Amino acid sequence: MRSARKEWINQCHCHDSNCNAFVTYKNSKRLFRAALRKAFDEFESSTARRLEKEIDIDQKHAWTILNRRKKKSSGCMSLKKDGILYTDSDDICDIWYEHFCTVFSPTNYKDCNRQNEISEKVKAIRNSATKDTSANWITFEFSEVHDICNKLKCNKACGHDDIAYEHLRFGGKLLMKHLCYLFNLILQYAYVPKEWHKSMIILLYKGDNKSRTDTNSYRGISLVPSITKVFEKLTDIKLSSIRTDFPNGQQVAYQKLLSSLNASFNLQDVTLHHIEKNGTIYIVLLDSTKAFDTVPHDGLRLKLHEYGAHGKLWLLLDSMYTNLYGAVSSNGKLSKWFELKRGIRQEVPCQLNCT
């Protein structure tokens, strides 16, 4: 495939379907991908056959293969603070409580004038949206709620209310009808229930041989109630319909059917292209520490208004970011509740897509 690509670049580098070099390169690329998929399928099939054959002969070896394919536990059994190692579950919860209280403390701008400017703009937007509540009037149809609920995946973690996706998916049309009515009431009054402001934070170990006793070696993922997730998904659809030019086509993060593998392939493809053309390429890698956890709420409110959310839709989003609370779940225990004065909740689609 690479030789065909190199020949195509040296000859013309065109995208004409009548060009033999271009057609040859595309065909070789198609065959390469087909061979890659076939090899992966054969590997999975051979592994399954070997397990099926050995499960009754050598169970130890079979379980070794199965356990190797499982993800390692990301549980936090001990933490260090001020040089002291804590193993008691209550002490660990208290350490996590203090850690996330610091992480989600208010953002202090280096330029005080900029901070005051943003606050004044948000106040003006809020006053304008309160007076003009007819703008961006949207409603949810039963068919939309029904489609979302039917596509909910089973065996997913639920929020602090212990209502799972299965309750909503298999609750029947009557339940979905009541949910649709509830969601439209929330839109009408631009008010989000208080329980929806709460999220349970679970901890995921980042890996890469980082210290398991360091709080910075874990990533917090917010679990909101399942009903809230359905409402967030519906709101995300409405927000996406406002702007067709957002996000940028080159964005990979939080896009359907795309992952870091696509970003890696694009980067490698562009790099190889410039190397083959004897050109110069500059690659800049930026990794922001706690990027999602430090997003200022007023700055996000301002960006949502610039994005195109006005009137009641903006008031609804404003309500969603007011008086947020979180609690950390660690080793089967829940910490004290604390206020989230900045940051967005990961695993919430409409919040991630707008940042």
Protein Blocks (a to p, Z undefined) as FASTA:
>chain_A
ZZmmmmmmmmnopabfkbmklmmmmmmmmmmmmmmmmmmmmmmmmmmmmmmmmmmmmmml
mmmmmmmmpccdfbdfbdceehiacfbfklmmmmmmmmmmmmmpccddfblmlmmmmmmm
mmmmmmmmmmmmmgopacddfklmmmmmmmpcehiacdfkopafklmmmnojklmmmmmm
mmmmmmmnopacfklmpccdddddebjoiafkbfklpccdddddfklmmmmmmmmmmmmm
mpmkbccfkbmghpahiafklmmmmmmmmmmmmmmnopacdddddddehkllmccfklmm
mmmmmnopghjllmmmmmmmgoiacdddeehiacdddddfedcdehilklmmmZZ
